[in-house]
């Protein structure tokens, strides 16, 4: 008789946990990511394409504070390498903006992910 009562109690507790566990979902938060690309183009042309693609994708206000940095909304791209190319582009920021931005670069330029 005791075993049956224990099994019944355990069944009720497990059912309660599984119902409550499925009902409470953590809030979704945007992820911060970093993508590094190798672009086989000169630095100036790569910078121009970064600005143009950020405007095309409407990532936000495009700023060019430094000669090697493009800030587009909450995302940032930094170019490193010789002026004649090839260059590396390090993109960081929110996943929802970095992913389409880096995808556009790999689709349109001679570029690959590192």
MMTF fields as JSON, N, C-alpha, C and O atoms, coordinates in Angstrom:
{
  "mmtfVersion": "1.0.0",
  "mmtfProducer": "UNKNOWN",
  "numBonds": 455,
  "numAtoms": 456,
  "numGroups": 114,
  "numChains": 1,
  "numModels": 1,
  "chainsPerModel": [1],
  "groupsPerChain": [114],
  "chainIdList": ["A"],
  "bondAtomList": [4, 2, 8, 6, 12, 10, 16, 14, 20, 18, 24, 22, 28, 26, 32, 30, 36, 34, 40, 38, 44, 42, 48, 46, 52, 50, 56, 54, 60, 58, 64, 62, 68, 66, 72, 70, 76, 74, 80, 78, 84, 82, 88, 86, 92, 90, 96, 94, 100, 98, 104, 102, 108, 106, 112, 110, 116, 114, 120, 118, 124, 122, 128, 126, 132, 130, 136, 134, 140, 138, 144, 142, 148, 146, 152, 150, 156, 154, 160, 158, 164, 162, 168, 166, 172, 170, 176, 174, 180, 178, 184, 182, 188, 186, 192, 190, 196, 194, 200, 198, 204, 202, 208, 206, 212, 210, 216, 214, 220, 218, 224, 222, 228, 226, 232, 230, 236, 234, 240, 238, 244, 242, 248, 246, 252, 250, 256, 254, 260, 258, 264, 262, 268, 266, 272, 270, 276, 274, 280, 278, 284, 282, 288, 286, 292, 290, 296, 294, 300, 298, 304, 302, 308, 306, 312, 310, 316, 314, 320, 318, 324, 322, 328, 326, 332, 330, 336, 334, 340, 338, 344, 342, 348, 346, 352, 350, 356, 354, 360, 358, 364, 362, 368, 366, 372, 370, 376, 374, 380, 378, 384, 382, 388, 386, 392, 390, 396, 394, 400, 398, 404, 402, 408, 406, 412, 410, 416, 414, 420, 418, 424, 422, 428, 426, 432, 430, 436, 434, 440, 438, 444, 442, 448, 446, 452, 450],
  "bondOrderList": [1, 1, 1, 1, 1, 1, 1, 1, 1, 1, 1, 1, 1, 1, 1, 1, 1, 1, 1, 1, 1, 1, 1, 1, 1, 1, 1, 1, 1, 1, 1, 1, 1, 1, 1, 1, 1, 1, 1, 1, 1, 1, 1, 1, 1, 1, 1, 1, 1, 1, 1, 1, 1, 1, 1, 1, 1, 1, 1, 1, 1, 1, 1, 1, 1, 1, 1, 1, 1, 1, 1, 1, 1, 1, 1, 1, 1, 1, 1, 1, 1, 1, 1, 1, 1, 1, 1, 1, 1, 1, 1, 1, 1, 1, 1, 1, 1, 1, 1, 1, 1, 1, 1, 1, 1, 1, 1, 1, 1, 1, 1, 1, 1],
  "groupList": [{"groupName": "UNK", "atomNameList": ["N", "CA", "C", "O"], "elementList": ["N", "C", "C", "O"], "formalChargeList": [0, 0, 0, 0], "bondAtomList": [1, 0, 2, 1, 3, 2], "bondOrderList": [1, 1, 2], "singleLetterCode": "X", "chemCompType": "L-PEPTIDE LINKING"}],
  "groupTypeList": [0, 0, 0, 0, 0, 0, 0, 0, 0, 0, 0, 0, 0, 0, 0, 0, 0, 0, 0, 0, 0, 0, 0, 0, 0, 0, 0, 0, 0, 0, 0, 0, 0, 0, 0, 0, 0, 0, 0, 0, 0, 0, 0, 0, 0, 0, 0, 0, 0, 0, 0, 0, 0, 0, 0, 0, 0, 0, 0, 0, 0, 0, 0, 0, 0, 0, 0, 0, 0, 0, 0, 0, 0, 0, 0, 0, 0, 0, 0, 0, 0, 0, 0, 0, 0, 0, 0, 0, 0, 0, 0, 0, 0, 0, 0, 0, 0, 0, 0, 0, 0, 0, 0, 0, 0, 0, 0, 0, 0, 0, 0, 0, 0, 0],
  "groupIdList": [1, 2, 3, 4, 5, 6, 7, 8, 9, 10, 11, 12, 13, 14, 15, 16, 17, 18, 19, 20, 21, 22, 23, 24, 25, 26, 27, 28, 29, 30, 31, 32, 33, 34, 35, 36, 37, 38, 39, 40, 41, 42, 43, 44, 45, 46, 47, 48, 49, 50, 51, 52, 53, 54, 55, 56, 57, 58, 59, 60, 61, 62, 63, 64, 65, 66, 67, 68, 69, 70, 71, 72, 73, 74, 75, 76, 77, 78, 79, 80, 81, 82, 83, 84, 85, 86, 87, 88, 89, 90, 91, 92, 93, 94, 95, 96, 97, 98, 99, 100, 101, 102, 103, 104, 105, 106, 107, 108, 109, 110, 111, 112, 113, 114],
  "secStructList": [7, 2, 2, 2, 2, 2, 2, 2, 2, 2, 2, 2, 2, 2, 2, 2, 2, 2, 2, 2, 2, 2, 2, 7, 7, 7, 7, 7, 7, 7, 7, 3, 3, 3, 3, 3, 3, 3, 3, 7, 1, 7, 2, 2, 2, 2, 2, 2, 2, 2, 2, 2, 2, 2, 2, 2, 2, 6, 7, 1, 7, 3, 3, 7, 7, 1, 6, 6, 3, 3, 3, 3, 6, 6, 3, 3, 3, 3, 3, 3, 3, 7, 6, 6, 1, 7, 3, 3, 3, 3, 3, 3, 3, 3, 2, 2, 2, 2, 2, 2, 2, 2, 2, 2, 2, 2, 2, 2, 1, 1, 3, 3, 3, 7],
  "xCoordList": [0.824, 0.0, 0.867, 0.547, 1.97, 2.847, 3.481, 3.647, 3.833, 4.452, 3.503, 3.928, 2.242, 1.26, 1.104, 0.98, 1.107, 0.991, 2.222, 2.104, 3.414, 4.644, 4.629, 5.012, 4.188, 4.128, 3.13, 3.399, 1.994, 0.994, 1.538, 1.331, 2.233, 2.815, 3.889, 3.946, 4.731, 5.783, 5.196, 5.719, 4.124, 3.469, 2.907, 3.045, 2.286, 1.725, 2.842, 2.713, 3.938, 5.055, 5.696, 5.976, 5.936, 6.556, 5.66, 6.143, 4.362, 3.423, 3.46, 3.44, 3.513, 3.579, 4.848, 4.803, 5.982, 7.242, 7.218, 7.672, 6.693, 6.722, 5.778, 6.101, 4.639, 3.713, 4.292, 4.256, 4.821, 5.395, 6.677, 6.938, 7.466, 8.714, 8.48, 9.256, 7.445, 7.152, 6.493, 6.621, 5.8, 5.088, 6.017, 5.775, 7.069, 7.967, 9.137, 10.039, 9.116, 10.203, 11.016, 10.452, 12.331, 13.152, 12.968, 12.718, 13.09, 12.931, 14.068, 15.202, 13.748, 14.74, 15.526, 14.947, 16.839, 17.687, 18.535, 18.952, 18.793, 19.61, 21.042, 21.59, 21.629, 22.98, 23.987, 23.737, 25.115, 26.24, 27.157, 27.52, 27.534, 28.414, 29.556, 29.494, 30.583, 31.714, 31.986, 32.06, 32.135, 32.42, 33.677, 33.797, 34.613, 35.837, 35.838, 35.674, 36.028, 36.036, 37.367, 38.003, 37.786, 38.947, 38.419, 37.721, 38.75, 38.251, 39.44, 40.397, 39.379, 40.472, 40.254, 40.089, 40.258, 40.096, 40.913, 41.282, 41.199, 41.899, 41.062, 39.84, 41.734, 41.097, 40.022, 38.932, 40.304, 39.359, 38.074, 36.98, 38.194, 36.998, 36.19, 34.96, 36.868, 36.168, 35.417, 34.277, 36.044, 35.396, 34.155, 33.111, 34.272, 33.116, 31.983, 30.817, 32.315, 31.274, 30.625, 29.415, 31.418, 30.847, 29.813, 28.728, 30.145, 29.203, 27.955, 26.834, 28.16, 27.029, 26.111, 24.889, 26.688, 25.862, 25.113, 23.982, 25.733, 25.044, 23.842, 22.79, 23.997, 22.866, 21.789, 20.6, 22.188, 21.228, 20.416, 19.207, 21.082, 20.399, 19.663, 18.945, 19.838, 19.2, 19.534, 18.644, 20.832, 21.289, 21.263, 21.453, 21.037, 21.031, 21.924, 22.374, 22.176, 23.036, 24.445, 25.026, 24.988, 26.325, 27.325, 27.204, 28.316, 29.37, 30.715, 30.916, 31.626, 32.987, 33.942, 34.559, 34.063, 34.881, 36.369, 37.097, 36.821, 38.235, 38.393, 37.421, 39.617, 39.881, 39.661, 39.518, 39.632, 39.482, 38.219, 38.093, 37.275, 36.088, 34.806, 34.727, 33.809, 32.464, 31.51, 31.474, 30.741, 29.734, 28.372, 28.064, 27.566, 26.228, 25.231, 25.075, 24.56, 23.624, 24.364, 25.274, 23.977, 24.61, 25.745, 26.305, 26.086, 27.136, 28.357, 28.274, 29.492, 30.74, 31.588, 31.642, 32.261, 33.184, 34.535, 34.612, 35.589, 36.949, 37.751, 37.722, 38.475, 39.282, 40.748, 41.245, 41.439, 42.863, 43.569, 43.057, 44.726, 45.497, 46.091, 45.857, 46.86, 47.505, 46.506, 45.413, 46.902, 46.012, 45.655, 44.537, 46.591, 46.356, 45.54, 45.075, 45.361, 44.583, 45.452, 46.623, 44.956, 43.641, 43.573, 44.597, 42.357, 42.141, 41.266, 40.57, 41.314, 40.42, 39.392, 39.721, 38.151, 37.062, 36.53, 36.077, 36.59, 36.07, 34.781, 34.793, 33.669, 32.351, 31.852, 31.958, 31.309, 30.769, 29.508, 29.306, 28.662, 27.401, 26.29, 26.525, 25.076, 23.902, 23.803, 24.109, 23.37, 23.257, 22.328, 22.575, 21.263, 20.28, 20.826, 20.262, 21.905, 22.493, 23.798, 24.058, 24.618, 25.902, 25.712, 26.437, 24.759, 24.546, 24.175, 24.817, 23.17, 22.881, 24.002, 24.244, 24.684, 25.775, 26.926, 27.441, 27.331, 28.43, 28.021, 28.844, 26.757, 26.267, 26.309, 26.676, 25.938, 25.974, 27.414, 27.657, 28.346, 29.752, 30.262, 30.924, 29.963, 30.438, 29.745, 30.32, 28.518, 27.803, 28.297, 28.364, 28.644, 28.949, 30.443, 30.821, 31.282, 32.717, 33.485, 32.963, 34.732, 35.576, 36.027, 37.125, 35.168, 35.412, 35.082, 34.312, 35.686, 35.374, 35.461, 36.199, 34.694, 34.736, 35.993, 36.432, 36.558, 37.767, 37.405, 38.28],
  "yCoordList": [-1.193, 0.0, 1.256, 2.234, 1.229, 2.391, 2.66, 3.818, 1.632, 1.797, 2.49, 3.33, 2.149, 2.771, 4.248, 5.068, 4.597, 6.005, 6.784, 7.924, 6.176, 6.836, 7.048, 8.111, 6.035, 6.144, 7.223, 7.988, 7.297, 8.321, 9.71, 10.631, 9.876, 11.169, 11.558, 12.709, 10.616, 10.867, 11.25, 12.138, 10.592, 10.907, 12.321, 13.04, 12.732, 14.089, 15.134, 16.161, 14.871, 15.817, 15.938, 17.05, 14.821, 14.857, 15.558, 16.306, 15.314, 15.989, 17.485, 18.265, 17.893, 19.308, 19.94, 21.036, 19.255, 19.784, 19.906, 20.906, 18.894, 18.931, 19.989, 20.624, 20.194, 21.228, 22.611, 23.471, 22.837, 24.143, 24.398, 25.529, 23.371, 23.53, 23.921, 24.698, 23.413, 23.745, 25.115, 25.767, 25.55, 26.815, 28.015, 29.063, 27.878, 29.001, 28.954, 28.129, 29.846, 29.911, 31.166, 32.225, 31.055, 32.237, 33.235, 32.837, 34.516, 35.511, 35.403, 35.081, 35.676, 35.619, 36.929, 38.015, 36.809, 37.992, 37.954, 36.88, 39.109, 39.133, 38.698, 39.035, 37.955, 37.477, 38.422, 39.003, 38.565, 39.309, 38.294, 37.284, 38.563, 37.647, 38.414, 39.633, 37.689, 38.244, 37.338, 36.118, 37.943, 37.207, 37.81, 39.03, 36.95, 37.406, 36.903, 35.711, 37.847, 37.52, 37.904, 38.868, 37.157, 37.515, 37.993, 37.254, 39.237, 39.837, 40.09, 40.761, 39.564, 39.7, 40.943, 40.854, 42.104, 43.395, 44.436, 44.223, 45.571, 46.654, 47.21, 47.066, 47.838, 48.379, 49.417, 49.365, 50.355, 51.434, 50.878, 51.293, 49.955, 49.371, 48.563, 48.588, 47.854, 47.092, 48.03, 47.752, 49.135, 50.124, 50.708, 50.852, 51.042, 51.575, 50.56, 50.922, 49.295, 48.274, 48.073, 47.867, 48.13, 47.999, 49.086, 48.806, 50.315, 51.433, 51.253, 51.396, 50.936, 50.771, 49.637, 49.787, 48.507, 47.368, 47.64, 47.186, 48.378, 48.734, 49.626, 49.476, 50.555, 51.412, 50.594, 50.789, 49.687, 48.856, 47.988, 47.829, 47.427, 46.566, 47.348, 46.764, 48.669, 49.551, 49.117, 48.914, 48.978, 48.545, 49.673, 49.427, 50.875, 52.027, 53.116, 53.038, 54.115, 55.215, 54.694, 54.014, 55.019, 54.552, 55.653, 56.777, 55.314, 56.254, 55.672, 54.458, 56.574, 56.167, 57.048, 57.958, 56.768, 57.598, 57.478, 58.47, 56.28, 56.028, 55.498, 55.085, 55.516, 55.062, 53.563, 53.086, 52.824, 51.376, 50.831, 49.616, 51.695, 51.254, 51.813, 52.992, 50.944, 51.358, 50.923, 49.752, 51.875, 51.58, 51.753, 52.81, 50.706, 50.729, 50.303, 49.114, 51.279, 50.973, 50.379, 51.002, 49.171, 48.499, 47.565, 46.853, 47.564, 46.686, 47.492, 48.683, 46.81, 47.472, 46.543, 45.338, 47.115, 46.356, 47.057, 48.271, 46.301, 46.831, 46.119, 44.892, 46.906, 46.359, 46.367, 47.357, 45.248, 45.147, 44.532, 43.599, 45.051, 44.501, 45.608, 46.787, 45.241, 46.244, 46.986, 46.492, 48.179, 48.99, 48.286, 48.432, 47.526, 46.848, 45.565, 45.004, 45.094, 43.891, 42.665, 42.782, 41.526, 41.259, 41.759, 41.942, 41.976, 42.504, 41.552, 40.704, 41.708, 40.976, 41.954, 43.091, 41.515, 42.326, 41.611, 40.469, 42.289, 41.727, 42.465, 43.666, 41.74, 42.33, 41.852, 40.671, 42.774, 42.412, 43.203, 44.289, 42.642, 43.299, 42.29, 41.103, 42.773, 41.918, 40.939, 41.265, 39.736, 38.675, 39.062, 38.695, 39.801, 40.16, 41.142, 41.262, 41.842, 42.744, 42.215, 42.414, 41.55, 41.048, 39.915, 39.841, 39.05, 37.908, 38.339, 37.874, 39.206, 39.6, 40.431, 40.343, 41.235, 42.068, 41.194, 41.408, 40.217, 39.335, 38.437, 38.118, 38.027, 37.209, 37.989, 37.438, 39.258, 40.085, 40.22, 40.176, 40.381, 40.519, 39.233, 39.282, 38.093, 36.829, 36.509, 35.828, 36.989, 36.752, 37.652, 37.216, 38.897, 39.891, 40.111, 40.552, 39.821, 40.077, 38.765, 37.734, 38.795, 37.607, 37.459, 37.882, 36.854, 36.784, 35.401, 34.652, 35.076, 33.815, 34.021, 34.885, 33.213, 33.266, 32.589, 31.574, 33.164, 32.563, 31.79, 31.215],
  "zCoordList": [0.0, 0.0, 0.0, -0.675, 0.761, 0.815, -0.538, -0.92, -1.257, -2.556, -3.526, -4.319, -3.466, -4.335, -4.008, -4.918, -2.747, -2.353, -2.796, -3.246, -2.672, -3.121, -4.628, -5.118, -5.357, -6.817, -7.226, -8.152, -6.559, -6.862, -6.573, -7.363, -5.447, -5.097, -6.109, -6.542, -6.483, -7.45, -8.805, -9.477, -9.206, -10.474, -10.464, -11.454, -9.386, -9.275, -9.307, -9.973, -8.588, -8.548, -9.922, -10.371, -10.6, -11.924, -12.943, -13.794, -12.853, -13.745, -13.502, -14.454, -12.26, -11.924, -12.476, -13.034, -12.324, -12.857, -14.371, -14.928, -15.03, -16.486, -17.041, -18.045, -16.427, -16.889, -16.627, -17.508, -15.443, -15.124, -15.904, -16.314, -16.108, -16.847, -18.288, -18.844, -18.901, -20.296, -20.427, -21.464, -19.401, -19.481, -19.324, -19.922, -18.532, -18.284, -19.253, -19.112, -20.236, -21.202, -20.924, -20.647, -20.995, -20.761, -21.903, -23.041, -21.609, -22.669, -23.683, -23.33, -24.937, -25.999, -25.994, -26.019, -25.962, -25.99, -27.252, -27.686, -27.841, -29.053, -28.738, -27.688, -29.651, -29.457, -30.09, -31.146, -29.438, -29.984, -30.659, -30.056, -31.917, -32.617, -33.268, -33.428, -33.634, -34.362, -35.551, -35.407, -36.735, -37.954, -38.569, -38.682, -38.966, -39.618, -41.053, -41.312, -41.991, -43.414, -44.029, -43.601, -45.027, -45.825, -47.167, -47.861, -47.54, -48.772, -49.695, -49.31, -50.889, -51.856, -52.72, -53.937, -52.059, -52.729, -51.978, -50.824, -52.633, -51.93, -50.781, -50.757, -49.848, -48.647, -48.979, -48.41, -49.884, -50.193, -50.803, -50.422, -51.732, -52.347, -51.336, -51.361, -50.459, -49.425, -48.49, -48.119, -48.107, -47.234, -47.904, -47.269, -49.187, -49.915, -49.963, -49.801, -50.182, -50.234, -48.875, -48.79, -47.808, -46.462, -46.202, -45.693, -46.548, -46.344, -47.195, -46.709, -48.475, -49.39, -48.958, -48.975, -48.572, -48.178, -46.871, -46.705, -45.943, -44.698, -44.986, -44.364, -45.931, -46.321, -47.029, -46.775, -47.906, -48.639, -47.686, -47.859, -46.681, -45.714, -44.634, -43.822, -44.62, -43.638, -42.211, -41.385, -41.939, -40.621, -39.603, -38.412, -40.033, -39.136, -39.691, -40.835, -38.894, -39.304, -39.559, -38.714, -40.729, -41.096, -40.787, -41.274, -39.966, -39.582, -39.977, -39.985, -40.303, -40.665, -39.88, -40.434, -38.561, -37.681, -37.966, -37.911, -38.268, -38.523, -39.942, -40.574, -40.429, -41.793, -41.971, -43.096, -40.871, -40.978, -40.329, -40.173, -39.945, -39.208, -39.825, -40.169, -39.956, -40.364, -39.26, -38.882, -38.748, -37.73, -38.386, -38.937, -38.321, -38.92, -37.853, -37.573, -37.262, -36.188, -35.01, -34.463, -34.616, -33.477, -33.903, -33.07, -35.19, -35.699, -36.099, -36.397, -36.096, -36.441, -37.293, -37.047, -38.313, -39.158, -39.132, -39.322, -38.899, -38.867, -39.942, -40.044, -40.751, -41.831, -41.413, -40.874, -41.668, -41.369, -42.576, -43.195, -42.9, -44.004, -44.85, -44.586, -45.869, -46.717, -47.599, -47.877, -48.033, -48.877, -50.182, -50.677, -50.742, -52.014, -51.851, -52.844, -50.622, -50.362, -50.441, -50.801, -50.132, -49.541, -48.104, -47.445, -47.635, -46.291, -45.491, -46.049, -44.182, -43.279, -42.751, -42.411, -42.684, -42.144, -40.91, -40.987, -39.782, -38.536, -38.212, -37.94, -38.243, -38.004, -36.644, -36.314, -35.866, -34.562, -34.29, -34.833, -33.439, -33.084, -32.964, -32.737, -33.119, -32.999, -34.154, -35.301, -33.825, -34.828, -35.972, -37.12, -35.669, -36.695, -37.723, -38.811, -37.41, -38.394, -38.978, -40.164, -38.179, -38.665, -39.671, -40.663, -39.428, -40.319, -41.738, -42.68, -41.944, -43.328, -43.95, -45.154, -43.137, -43.641, -44.132, -45.23, -43.334, -43.742, -44.903, -45.761, -44.935, -46.044, -47.346, -48.384, -47.307, -48.511, -49.017, -50.222, -48.111, -48.51, -49.155, -50.191, -48.557, -49.134, -50.453, -51.303, -50.636, -51.892, -53.018, -54.167, -52.711, -53.739, -53.986, -55.071, -53.024, -53.158, -53.182, -52.759, -53.677, -53.558, -52.109, -51.746, -51.281, -49.841, -49.314, -49.916, -48.169, -47.5, -46.001, -45.525, -45.247, -43.795, -43.3, -43.841, -42.271, -41.664, -40.427, -39.78]
}
